[in-house]
Amino acid sequence: HGKVLGGSSSTNAMAYVRGNRADYDDWAALGNKGWDYDSILPYFRKSEANADLDNEFHGSNGELHVEFAKKFQTPFREAFIKGCQEVGMPFNEDYNGAVQKGVGNFQFNIKDGKRHSGFTAFLKPIRKRQNLTIKPYMHTQKVLLEHGRAVGVLAGKKKKKAQVFKADREVILSAGALASPHILLLSGIGPAAELRQVGIDCQHDLAGVGKNLQDHLFVPIGATSKEKMGANHTISNWGQAKEIARYFLTGKGLLNIGPLEAVAFASSSLSPQRVDFQFQFTSSHTGEGYTTDFHDYKSFPTEEDGFSILPTLLRPASRGALWLRDDQHFTQPIIQPNFLSVAADRQVLIEATKKAIEVLESDAFAPYRKRLISPPDRSSDAGIFDHIQQQVETVYHPVGTCKMGHDELAVVDDQLRVLGIESLRVIDASIMPTIVSGNTNAPVYMIAEKGADLVLGK
């Protein structure tokens, strides 16, 4: 959770990726009218202010700034782009345009060397409007129901008495793919048998709440570099101090960008006609062995710089779920993602890792590459999968737990209304029937834009 104004857009890597045309056409094919690519493209364009691309796929007058990184680039970025081309990936200037497949520069939500979050873009300019009240540090405990209708929410700060907030028209949940189903379950909306097990009276038996959990996975494939041209040496206290001073005194340096620099989309043998893995490229490495903790930047090696490709599983077949641990509002739910439980997911990651190794061993990296350090055993699929098991990481793109659709696991309809409950909608990543082929932040903005029109009856 990004527990801050702007949510996880205030903590993410700022990559602006929409996914693949076929992702949305799949949603429509499941019976969700109005969610095909041609129908949702105007919503992507509506919120976008793209500084570099001017064509039928991009907008220029929206609130959200999108641009290529211009203020700082490492030489490793260009080596990655050329290396991918060496191994057969075409250059693609705009993966959010007509074709997704290929290698190119990331498009970012960065403006003037600063993060352009959902808060910065959409909320900050209007925060003084009379019809908007922002209440920080509030925890939504449950949706209040009367005779099958949502009439408000119960919310409060920890250790303080909760307040009732009444709704004249609708209640809208936008708490994300983990918290939105959690709130529904606490409200008595979900699988009746599961609710009874934790002592919650079922208000509406809805089997799909918390089910259909999907997420992207990546694994770092890295090398050290001959010279200090990347990010690792800046992680030390002295390195951070120098970069901070450089940024504020000159407006230059590494702090003008996020951790990612370039990207590629490609297909494994399991999906030759459609993208199913992504390379996210970063000018840093995790070191040899498995002592680096992704959640503790101080654990990253600082003596040698390097670079990594993060092969990312884009269309996982594995499905997980979340459910209540007890009936207490502040207790975290049990989350079982079932990562890599389907053999095809394991095969895609293995093939993607092999391709990443080819790129790092390409001639393009020769001027910079000191030694390839991961996977330590590259001699077999078994050795590669052992590395995947040791260091696989979620990309923090959970979706699907309040699925839009018409089957037995559907939670909302194609108007984003909770099935069987009046005046209650969910508008966030949880409504995705299937995960999109790329970073999920931009699609959530699209869902929000379309959701706003649905609420307004447009």
C-alpha positions in Angstrom: 0.0 0.0 0.0 1.1 3.5 -0.7 -0.2 5.0 2.5 0.2 8.5 1.4 -1.8 11.1 -0.7 -1.5 9.8 -4.3 -1.4 6.2 -3.1 1.2 3.9 -4.7 1.8 6.5 -7.5 3.7 8.4 -4.8 6.0 5.4 -4.1 6.3 3.6 -7.5 9.0 3.6 -10.2 7.0 6.2 -12.2 6.8 4.0 -15.4 3.9 4.9 -17.7 2.8 1.6 -19.3 -0.7 0.9 -20.6 -0.4 -2.7 -21.5 -1.5 -4.4 -24.7 -4.5 -3.8 -27.0 -5.4 -7.5 -26.6 -5.6 -7.2 -22.8 -8.7 -4.9 -23.1 -10.2 -6.7 -26.0 -10.1 -9.8 -23.8 -12.0 -8.0 -21.1 -14.7 -7.1 -23.7 -14.8 -10.7 -25.0 -15.7 -11.7 -21.5 -18.9 -9.7 -21.8 -17.7 -6.4 -20.4 -19.3 -3.9 -22.8 -17.3 -0.7 -23.4 -13.9 -2.1 -22.1 -12.4 -3.0 -25.5 -9.2 -1.2 -26.5 -10.9 1.2 -28.9 -13.4 2.2 -26.2 -10.9 2.8 -23.4 -8.2 4.5 -25.5 -9.9 7.9 -25.2 -9.7 7.6 -21.4 -5.9 7.1 -21.5 -5.6 10.1 -23.8 -7.9 12.2 -21.6 -5.7 12.3 -18.5 -2.4 12.4 -20.4 -0.1 15.4 -21.1 2.6 13.8 -23.2 5.6 16.0 -23.7 7.3 13.9 -26.4 4.7 11.9 -28.4 2.0 13.5 -30.6 -0.1 11.0 -32.4 -3.5 9.3 -32.2 -2.5 7.2 -29.2 -1.5 10.1 -26.9 -3.0 13.1 -25.3 -1.5 16.5 -24.7 -4.0 18.4 -22.6 -4.5 16.1 -19.5 -3.4 16.5 -16.0 -0.8 13.7 -15.9 2.6 14.6 -17.3 4.4 11.9 -19.3 7.8 12.1 -20.8 11.0 10.3 -21.7 13.8 10.8 -19.1 15.9 13.7 -20.4 17.8 15.2 -17.5 19.9 12.1 -16.7 20.8 8.8 -18.4 23.5 6.3 -17.7 25.5 4.9 -20.7 24.2 1.5 -19.6 20.7 2.5 -20.9 21.9 2.8 -24.5 23.9 -0.5 -24.2 20.7 -2.3 -23.1 18.7 -0.9 -26.1 21.5 -1.9 -28.5 22.0 -5.3 -26.8 18.3 -6.2 -27.2 18.5 -5.3 -30.9 21.5 -7.6 -31.2 19.5 -10.5 -30.0 16.6 -9.8 -32.4 14.3 -7.4 -30.6 13.2 -4.4 -32.8 13.5 -0.9 -31.6 10.1 0.6 -30.6 9.9 4.3 -29.9 6.4 4.0 -28.4 5.3 0.8 -26.7 2.1 2.6 -25.7 1.3 3.1 -29.4 0.4 0.9 -32.3 2.7 -2.0 -31.3 3.9 -3.0 -27.9 6.6 -5.5 -28.8 10.2 -4.2 -29.0 12.8 -2.3 -27.0 12.9 1.4 -26.2 13.0 4.1 -23.5 10.6 4.1 -20.6 7.9 6.7 -20.6 7.7 8.2 -17.1 5.4 10.2 -14.9 8.2 12.7 -14.3 8.0 16.5 -14.7 10.9 18.9 -14.3 13.0 16.1 -12.6 10.3 15.4 -10.1 7.7 12.7 -9.6 4.3 13.4 -11.1 2.0 11.4 -8.9 -1.7 11.0 -8.8 -1.7 13.5 -6.0 0.5 16.0 -7.8 -1.4 15.7 -11.1 -5.1 15.4 -10.1 -5.6 16.2 -6.4 -3.3 19.0 -5.5 -4.6 21.5 -8.1 -8.2 21.1 -6.7 -7.7 20.3 -3.1 -9.4 23.6 -2.0 -12.6 22.9 -3.8 -15.7 23.2 -1.6 -17.0 19.8 -2.6 -13.9 18.0 -1.7 -12.8 17.0 1.9 -9.5 15.2 2.5 -9.3 13.3 5.7 -5.8 11.9 6.2 -4.9 8.9 8.5 -8.4 7.5 8.3 -9.0 3.8 8.2 -12.2 2.6 6.5 -13.6 -0.2 8.6 -16.7 -1.3 6.7 -19.4 -0.2 4.2 -22.7 0.4 6.0 -25.7 -1.4 4.4 -29.4 -1.0 4.8 -31.8 -3.4 3.0 -29.2 -4.3 0.4 -28.1 -0.7 -0.3 -24.8 1.0 0.6 -25.7 4.1 2.7 -22.2 5.1 4.0 -19.0 3.9 5.6 -17.6 3.6 9.1 -14.1 5.0 9.3 -11.7 6.3 11.9 -8.2 6.8 13.1 -6.5 4.0 15.0 -7.3 4.0 18.8 -10.0 6.6 18.2 -13.8 6.1 17.9 -14.9 5.6 14.3 -17.2 8.0 12.6 -20.1 7.3 10.3 -20.0 9.0 6.9 -23.3 8.9 5.2 -23.7 8.8 1.4 -26.5 10.6 -0.4 -26.0 8.7 -3.7 -23.2 6.1 -3.8 -20.3 4.7 -1.9 -17.1 4.2 -4.1 -14.3 1.9 -2.9 -10.9 2.8 -4.4 -8.7 1.2 -1.9 -6.8 -1.1 -4.2 -6.7 -4.8 -5.0 -5.9 -5.8 -1.4 -7.9 -3.3 0.7 -11.1 -3.1 -1.4 -11.9 -6.8 -1.1 -10.8 -6.6 2.6 -13.3 -3.9 3.3 -16.1 -5.7 1.4 -15.5 -8.9 3.4 -15.5 -6.9 6.7 -18.8 -5.5 5.5 -20.3 -8.9 5.1 -20.1 -9.0 1.4 -18.3 -12.1 0.2 -18.3 -16.0 0.4 -20.8 -16.8 3.1 -19.0 -19.8 4.4 -15.7 -17.9 4.8 -17.5 -15.1 6.6 -19.2 -17.4 9.0 -15.8 -18.9 9.9 -14.6 -15.6 11.3 -17.9 -14.6 12.9 -19.2 -12.1 10.4 -22.8 -12.1 9.4 -23.1 -12.5 5.6 -25.1 -9.6 4.2 -24.6 -10.7 0.6 -23.1 -14.0 -0.6 -20.6 -13.1 -3.3 -18.2 -15.9 -4.0 -15.5 -13.9 -5.9 -14.6 -11.3 -3.3 -10.9 -11.7 -2.7 -10.5 -14.4 -5.4 -8.8 -14.1 -8.8 -5.7 -12.4 -7.4 -3.0 -11.8 -10.0 0.4 -10.1 -9.9 3.5 -9.7 -12.0 6.8 -11.2 -10.9 10.4 -10.4 -11.8 13.8 -11.8 -11.1 17.1 -9.7 -11.3 19.7 -10.9 -13.8 22.8 -8.7 -13.3 26.4 -7.9 -14.0 29.0 -5.6 -12.4 30.5 -2.8 -14.4 34.1 -1.7 -15.0 33.5 1.8 -13.9 31.2 3.6 -11.5 28.6 4.9 -13.9 25.4 3.5 -12.2 23.5 3.7 -9.0 25.1 1.3 -6.5 27.9 3.7 -5.4 25.3 6.4 -4.6 23.5 4.2 -2.0 26.1 4.9 0.7 25.5 7.8 3.0 28.3 9.8 1.3 27.0 8.9 -2.1 23.5 10.0 -1.2 24.7 13.2 0.2 26.6 14.0 -3.0 23.7 13.2 -5.2 21.3 15.3 -3.1 23.7 18.3 -3.3 24.1 17.8 -7.0 20.4 17.7 -7.6 19.6 20.9 -5.6 22.7 22.9 -6.6 22.8 22.0 -10.3 19.5 20.3 -11.1 21.5 17.3 -12.6 22.2 13.8 -11.6 20.7 10.5 -10.7 17.8 11.9 -8.6 16.2 13.2 -11.8 15.1 9.7 -12.6 13.7 6.6 -10.9 15.3 3.2 -10.6 14.3 2.2 -14.2 15.8 3.4 -17.5 14.6 1.3 -20.4 12.2 -1.4 -21.3 11.5 -4.3 -23.7 8.5 -6.4 -24.4 8.8 -9.8 -26.0 7.2 -13.3 -26.5 8.2 -16.7 -25.2 7.7 -19.9 -27.1 4.4 -20.3 -25.3 3.0 -17.1 -26.8 4.7 -16.4 -30.1 1.9 -14.0 -31.3 1.5 -12.0 -28.2 3.8 -10.4 -25.6 4.1 -12.4 -22.4 7.3 -11.0 -20.7 8.9 -7.7 -20.1 12.5 -6.6 -19.5 12.8 -3.7 -17.0 16.3 -2.3 -17.1 18.0 -0.7 -14.1 21.5 0.7 -13.7 22.1 -1.2 -10.5 22.8 -4.7 -9.3 21.9 -6.9 -6.3 25.4 -8.5 -5.9 26.5 -12.1 -5.8 24.6 -14.5 -3.6 21.3 -13.7 -2.0 22.0 -11.3 0.9 20.4 -8.3 -0.7 17.0 -7.4 0.6 14.8 -5.5 -1.9 13.1 -3.8 1.0 16.3 -2.4 2.5 18.4 -0.2 0.2 21.3 -0.3 2.7 21.7 -4.0 1.9 22.6 -3.4 -1.7 26.3 -3.6 -2.6 28.1 -0.2 -3.0 31.7 -1.1 -3.9 31.0 -1.9 -7.5 28.4 -0.5 -9.8 26.5 -2.6 -12.3 23.3 -3.1 -14.2 20.4 -5.6 -14.2 17.6 -6.8 -16.4 14.5 -7.7 -14.6 12.6 -10.3 -16.7 9.0 -9.9 -15.8 6.1 -12.4 -16.1 3.3 -10.4 -17.7 0.4 -12.7 -18.1 0.5 -15.2 -15.2 -1.8 -18.2 -15.3 -1.5 -18.7 -11.5 -4.3 -17.3 -9.4 -4.3 -16.4 -5.7 -6.7 -15.2 -3.1 -7.1 -13.3 0.1 -9.4 -13.8 3.0 -10.0 -12.6 6.5 -7.9 -13.7 9.4 -10.5 -12.6 11.9 -13.3 -10.1 12.2 -11.1 -7.2 13.4 -10.8 -4.2 11.2 -7.1 -3.6 11.8 -6.0 -7.2 11.3 -4.3 -7.7 8.0 -5.9 -10.3 5.7 -4.3 -13.6 4.8 -2.8 -13.3 1.3 -2.0 -16.4 -0.7 -0.8 -15.4 -4.2 0.1 -18.9 -5.4 2.9 -17.6 -7.4 4.3 -19.9 -10.1 1.8 -22.6 -9.2 1.2 -23.2 -12.9 4.0 -24.7 -15.0 3.6 -22.3 -17.9 4.5 -19.4 -15.6 7.7 -21.1 -14.6 8.6 -21.8 -18.2 8.0 -18.2 -19.4 10.3 -16.8 -16.6 13.0 -19.4 -17.5 12.9 -18.4 -21.2 12.8 -14.7 -20.3 15.9 -15.2 -18.1 17.8 -16.9 -20.9 17.1 -14.1 -23.2 18.2 -11.6 -20.6 21.5 -13.4 -20.2 22.0 -13.2 -24.0 21.4 -9.4 -23.8 23.9 -8.9 -21.0 26.5 -11.0 -22.9 26.0 -9.0 -26.1 28.7 -6.9 -27.7 26.8 -3.7 -26.7 27.7 -4.3 -23.1 31.3 -5.3 -23.7 32.7 -1.8 -23.0 31.0 -1.7 -19.6 30.6 -5.4 -18.5 33.0 -6.6 -15.9 31.4 -10.0 -15.1 27.9 -11.5 -15.1 27.0 -12.4 -11.6 23.5 -13.8 -11.8 22.2 -16.4 -12.2 25.2 -18.1 -10.6 24.3 -21.3 -12.5 23.4 -20.6 -16.1 24.1 -24.1 -17.4 20.6 -25.5 -17.2 17.0 -24.7 -16.8 17.2 -26.2 -13.3 20.0 -23.9 -12.4 18.1 -20.9 -13.7 14.9 -21.9 -11.9 16.8 -22.3 -8.7 17.9 -18.6 -9.1 14.3 -17.6 -9.8 13.1 -19.4 -6.6 15.9 -17.7 -4.6 15.3 -14.2 -5.8 11.9 -13.8 -7.5 10.1 -10.7 -6.4 6.6 -9.4 -6.8 6.4 -6.2 -8.9 3.6 -5.0 -6.5 0.9 -5.0 -9.3 -1.9 -6.9 -7.5 -5.2 -6.9 -9.4 -8.4 -8.9 -10.0 -9.8 -9.4 -6.5 -13.1 -7.7 -7.3 -13.4 -9.0 -10.8 -15.5 -7.3 -13.4 -17.6 -9.8 -15.3 -20.5 -12.2 -15.5 -19.2 -15.5 -14.2 -19.4 -17.1 -10.8 -16.4 -15.1 -9.5 -17.6 -11.7 -10.8 -17.9 -9.0 -8.1 -18.7 -6.0 -10.2 -20.5 -5.5 -13.5 -19.2 -3.5 -16.5 -20.5 -0.4 -14.8 -18.3 -1.2 -11.8 -21.4 -1.7 -9.6 -21.1 -4.4 -6.9 -23.4 -7.2 -7.9 -26.4 -7.5 -5.7 -25.8 -4.3 -3.8 -27.3 -1.0 -4.7 -25.3 2.3 -4.7 -21.9 0.6 -4.3 -19.1 0.6 -6.8 -15.4 -0.4 -6.9 -13.1 1.7 -9.0 -9.5 0.5 -8.8 -7.1 -2.3 -10.0 -9.2 -4.9 -8.2 -11.8 -4.9 -11.0 -9.4 -6.1 -13.7 -10.6 -9.6 -14.9 -7.1 -10.4 -16.1 -3.9 -8.5 -15.4 -2.6 -6.1 -18.1 0.7 -6.8 -19.9 2.7 -4.1 -18.2 3.0 -1.8 -15.2 -0.5 -1.2 -13.7 -0.5 2.5 -12.7 -1.5 3.9 -16.1 -4.4 1.5 -16.5 -5.7 2.4 -13.0 -5.8 6.1 -14.1 -7.8 4.9 -17.2 -10.2 2.9 -14.9 -10.6 6.0 -12.8 -11.4 8.2 -15.8 -14.0 5.8 -17.2 -15.4 5.1 -13.7 -15.9 8.8 -13.2 -18.0 8.9 -16.4 -20.0 5.9 -15.3 -20.8 7.6 -11.9 -21.9 10.7 -13.8 -24.0 8.7 -16.1 -22.1 9.6 -19.3 
